């Protein structure tokens, strides 16, 4: 079964399109984990402990995690090792793993990036990788080729959640389409050979929750494109706004929440991993109320 179908079935089984963003940095750790961590190696070890406990407490109620590699790269080699350990542990616990690297290049270099994350010899258990398609088709085709070979997936930037995304993405082209709509059309084309039984391709799009009107237009236009939806919670997106990214079956996307889960204990108190689990339960209820039953 293709990776996109397996992800969708996990969403249906859990009735939860939540993706926990493990964008973990030292400042997110509780005091007892920060104490004495004064080197990159020590910080990375504490971050892995934090991530492991989060994963253990949410793996039965969420389908996926997204790991922002920049949060780990800044801690050097120890941070990269922590990224890989986190990805591999999440996979062992049955979660789908999205590496948020936004990789982008052409030719051999794009192929090397694809091999590093999605290839047969990749050292981290990644199911999907975020990519930046604004170099054009020859910057994405090497990634698509590896996805076909190894049953992996992509999420290409289309309409991002940051406030200034419209400076470029909302520009109107001569044919009346916006840049983000044109990019969405390319993503749909790139993924046409990787469509599963639910009608969605393993080549998906990043579509921010903070731009609901644009998301609604993209959902209407991109019948076969699955969405990775950032912006819920701390960035201002809510369930009603992002519900427009889903189809009439309650399918079509997975919703990322990072700080709202990782730092839930700072608002609710108690153990950080228990607060994270409750945040995921609360988010599931919030999304279900707006989207309805998934797979209906």
QUIUR-V219523 format. One record per pair of residues at least 6 apart in sequence whose C-alpha atoms are under 8 Angstrom apart, sorted by the first residue. I is the first residue (numbers start at 1). J is the second residue. If there is no record, write none. Layout:
i=I j=J
i=I j=J
//
This chain:
i=2 j=151
i=2 j=196
i=2 j=202
i=3 j=127
i=3 j=151
i=3 j=152
i=3 j=153
i=3 j=202
i=4 j=153
i=4 j=196
i=4 j=200
i=4 j=201
i=4 j=202
i=5 j=196
i=5 j=197
i=5 j=198
i=5 j=200
i=7 j=63
i=7 j=96
i=8 j=251
i=10 j=63
i=11 j=17
i=11 j=62
i=11 j=63
i=11 j=294
i=12 j=294
i=12 j=295
i=14 j=60
i=14 j=61
i=14 j=62
i=14 j=63
i=15 j=284
i=15 j=288
i=15 j=293
i=15 j=294
i=16 j=61
i=16 j=62
i=16 j=63
i=16 j=284
i=16 j=287
i=16 j=288
i=16 j=294
i=17 j=62
i=17 j=63
i=17 j=253
i=17 j=254
i=17 j=255
i=17 j=284
i=17 j=287
i=18 j=62
i=18 j=63
i=18 j=64
i=18 j=254
i=18 j=255
i=18 j=256
i=18 j=257
i=18 j=280
i=18 j=283
i=18 j=284
i=19 j=62
i=19 j=63
i=19 j=64
i=19 j=65
i=19 j=66
i=19 j=254
i=19 j=255
i=19 j=256
i=19 j=257
i=20 j=62
i=20 j=64
i=20 j=65
i=20 j=66
i=20 j=256
i=20 j=257
i=20 j=258
i=20 j=261
i=21 j=65
i=21 j=66
i=21 j=67
i=21 j=68
i=21 j=256
i=21 j=257
i=21 j=258
i=21 j=259
i=21 j=261
i=22 j=51
i=22 j=65
i=22 j=66
i=22 j=67
i=22 j=68
i=22 j=258
i=22 j=262
i=23 j=66
i=23 j=67
i=23 j=68
i=23 j=69
i=23 j=71
i=23 j=258
i=23 j=259
i=24 j=47
i=24 j=51
i=24 j=71
i=24 j=72
i=24 j=262
i=25 j=47
i=25 j=71
i=25 j=72
i=26 j=34
i=26 j=43
i=26 j=47
i=28 j=262
i=28 j=263
i=29 j=47
i=29 j=50
i=30 j=272
i=33 j=46
i=33 j=50
i=34 j=43
i=34 j=46
i=36 j=42
i=37 j=43
i=37 j=46
i=40 j=75
i=40 j=76
i=40 j=78
i=40 j=79
i=41 j=75
i=41 j=78
i=41 j=79
i=43 j=75
i=44 j=72
i=44 j=75
i=44 j=78
i=44 j=79
i=44 j=82
i=45 j=82
i=47 j=82
i=48 j=82
i=48 j=85
i=48 j=86
i=51 j=86
i=52 j=86
i=52 j=89
i=52 j=90
i=53 j=273
i=54 j=262
i=54 j=272
i=54 j=273
i=54 j=276
i=54 j=277
i=55 j=90
i=55 j=93
i=56 j=93
i=57 j=273
i=57 j=274
i=57 j=276
i=57 j=277
i=58 j=276
i=58 j=277
i=58 j=280
i=59 j=90
i=59 j=93
i=59 j=94
i=59 j=95
i=61 j=280
i=61 j=281
i=62 j=95
i=62 j=280
i=63 j=95
i=63 j=96
i=64 j=95
i=64 j=96
i=64 j=97
i=64 j=98
i=65 j=90
i=65 j=95
i=65 j=96
i=65 j=97
i=65 j=98
i=66 j=97
i=66 j=98
i=66 j=99
i=66 j=100
i=66 j=256
i=67 j=83
i=67 j=87
i=67 j=97
i=67 j=98
i=67 j=99
i=67 j=100
i=68 j=99
i=68 j=100
i=68 j=101
i=69 j=80
i=69 j=83
i=69 j=99
i=69 j=100
i=69 j=101
i=70 j=101
i=72 j=79
i=72 j=80
i=72 j=82
i=72 j=83
i=73 j=79
i=73 j=80
i=84 j=123
i=84 j=124
i=84 j=125
i=85 j=124
i=87 j=97
i=87 j=124
i=87 j=125
i=87 j=126
i=88 j=124
i=88 j=125
i=88 j=126
i=90 j=96
i=90 j=97
i=91 j=97
i=91 j=125
i=91 j=126
i=96 j=126
i=96 j=127
i=97 j=125
i=97 j=126
i=97 j=127
i=97 j=128
i=98 j=126
i=98 j=127
i=98 j=128
i=98 j=129
i=98 j=130
i=99 j=117
i=99 j=126
i=99 j=127
i=99 j=128
i=99 j=129
i=99 j=130
i=100 j=129
i=100 j=130
i=101 j=129
i=101 j=130
i=101 j=131
i=102 j=129
i=102 j=130
i=102 j=131
i=102 j=132
i=102 j=156
i=102 j=157
i=103 j=110
i=103 j=113
i=103 j=130
i=103 j=131
i=103 j=132
i=104 j=110
i=104 j=131
i=104 j=132
i=104 j=133
i=104 j=135
i=104 j=139
i=104 j=140
i=105 j=135
i=105 j=139
i=105 j=140
i=106 j=135
i=106 j=138
i=106 j=139
i=106 j=140
i=107 j=138
i=107 j=139
i=107 j=142
i=110 j=139
i=110 j=140
i=110 j=142
i=110 j=143
i=111 j=142
i=111 j=143
i=113 j=143
i=114 j=142
i=114 j=143
i=114 j=146
i=115 j=121
i=115 j=122
i=115 j=146
i=116 j=122
i=116 j=123
i=117 j=123
i=117 j=124
i=117 j=125
i=117 j=126
i=117 j=129
i=118 j=126
i=118 j=127
i=118 j=128
i=118 j=129
i=118 j=146
i=118 j=147
i=118 j=150
i=118 j=152
i=119 j=146
i=119 j=150
i=120 j=150
i=127 j=152
i=127 j=153
i=128 j=152
i=128 j=153
i=128 j=154
i=128 j=155
i=129 j=153
i=129 j=154
i=129 j=155
i=130 j=154
i=130 j=155
i=130 j=156
i=130 j=157
i=131 j=140
i=131 j=154
i=131 j=155
i=131 j=156
i=131 j=157
i=132 j=156
i=132 j=157
i=133 j=139
i=133 j=140
i=133 j=156
i=133 j=157
i=133 j=183
i=134 j=183
i=137 j=186
i=141 j=190
i=143 j=154
i=144 j=153
i=144 j=154
i=144 j=190
i=144 j=191
i=144 j=203
i=146 j=152
i=147 j=153
i=147 j=154
i=148 j=194
i=152 j=202
i=153 j=202
i=153 j=203
i=153 j=204
i=154 j=202
i=154 j=203
i=154 j=204
i=154 j=205
i=155 j=203
i=155 j=204
i=155 j=205
i=155 j=206
i=155 j=227
i=155 j=228
i=156 j=187
i=156 j=203
i=156 j=204
i=156 j=205
i=156 j=206
i=157 j=205
i=157 j=206
i=157 j=207
i=158 j=169
i=158 j=180
i=158 j=181
i=158 j=183
i=158 j=184
i=158 j=205
i=158 j=206
i=158 j=207
i=159 j=165
i=159 j=169
i=159 j=180
i=159 j=206
i=159 j=207
i=159 j=208
i=159 j=211
i=159 j=214
i=159 j=215
i=160 j=206
i=160 j=207
i=160 j=208
i=160 j=230
i=161 j=207
i=161 j=208
i=161 j=209
i=161 j=210
i=161 j=211
i=161 j=230
i=161 j=231
i=161 j=235
i=162 j=208
i=162 j=210
i=168 j=179
i=169 j=178
i=169 j=179
i=169 j=180
i=170 j=178
i=170 j=179
i=170 j=180
i=171 j=178
i=171 j=179
i=172 j=178
i=172 j=179
i=173 j=179
i=181 j=218
i=184 j=205
i=184 j=218
i=184 j=222
i=185 j=221
i=185 j=222
i=187 j=203
i=187 j=204
i=187 j=205
i=187 j=225
i=188 j=203
i=188 j=204
i=188 j=222
i=188 j=224
i=188 j=225
i=190 j=203
i=191 j=201
i=191 j=202
i=191 j=203
i=191 j=204
i=191 j=225
i=192 j=201
i=192 j=224
i=193 j=201
i=194 j=201
i=194 j=202
i=194 j=203
i=195 j=201
i=195 j=202
i=195 j=224
i=196 j=202
i=199 j=223
i=199 j=224
i=200 j=223
i=200 j=224
i=200 j=225
i=200 j=226
i=200 j=252
i=201 j=224
i=201 j=225
i=201 j=226
i=202 j=225
i=202 j=226
i=203 j=225
i=203 j=226
i=204 j=225
i=204 j=226
i=204 j=227
i=204 j=228
i=205 j=225
i=205 j=226
i=205 j=227
i=205 j=228
i=206 j=227
i=206 j=228
i=206 j=229
i=206 j=230
i=207 j=215
i=207 j=227
i=207 j=228
i=207 j=229
i=207 j=230
i=208 j=215
i=208 j=228
i=208 j=229
i=208 j=230
i=208 j=231
i=209 j=215
i=209 j=229
i=209 j=230
i=209 j=231
i=209 j=232
i=209 j=237
i=209 j=238
i=209 j=241
i=209 j=242
i=210 j=231
i=210 j=232
i=210 j=235
i=210 j=236
i=210 j=237
i=210 j=238
i=210 j=241
i=210 j=242
i=211 j=241
i=212 j=241
i=212 j=242
i=212 j=244
i=212 j=245
i=215 j=242
i=215 j=244
i=215 j=245
i=216 j=244
i=216 j=245
i=218 j=245
i=219 j=244
i=219 j=245
i=219 j=246
i=219 j=247
i=225 j=252
i=226 j=252
i=226 j=253
i=227 j=245
i=227 j=252
i=227 j=253
i=227 j=254
i=228 j=253
i=228 j=254
i=228 j=255
i=228 j=256
i=229 j=242
i=229 j=253
i=229 j=254
i=229 j=255
i=229 j=256
i=230 j=255
i=230 j=256
i=230 j=257
i=231 j=237
i=231 j=256
i=231 j=257
i=232 j=238
i=232 j=239
i=232 j=255
i=232 j=256
i=232 j=257
i=233 j=257
i=233 j=260
i=234 j=259
i=234 j=260
i=239 j=286
i=239 j=287
i=239 j=290
i=239 j=291
i=240 j=287
i=240 j=290
i=243 j=287
i=243 j=290
i=243 j=291
i=245 j=252
i=245 j=253
i=246 j=252
i=246 j=253
i=246 j=291
i=249 j=293
i=249 j=294
i=249 j=295
i=249 j=296
i=250 j=291
i=250 j=292
i=250 j=293
i=250 j=294
i=250 j=295
i=250 j=296
i=251 j=294
i=251 j=295
i=260 j=279
i=261 j=275
i=261 j=276
i=261 j=277
i=261 j=279
i=261 j=280
i=262 j=272
i=262 j=276
i=263 j=272
i=263 j=276
i=264 j=272
i=264 j=275
i=264 j=276
i=264 j=279
i=265 j=271
i=265 j=272
i=265 j=273
i=265 j=274
i=265 j=275
i=265 j=276
i=266 j=272
i=268 j=275
i=269 j=275
i=288 j=294
//
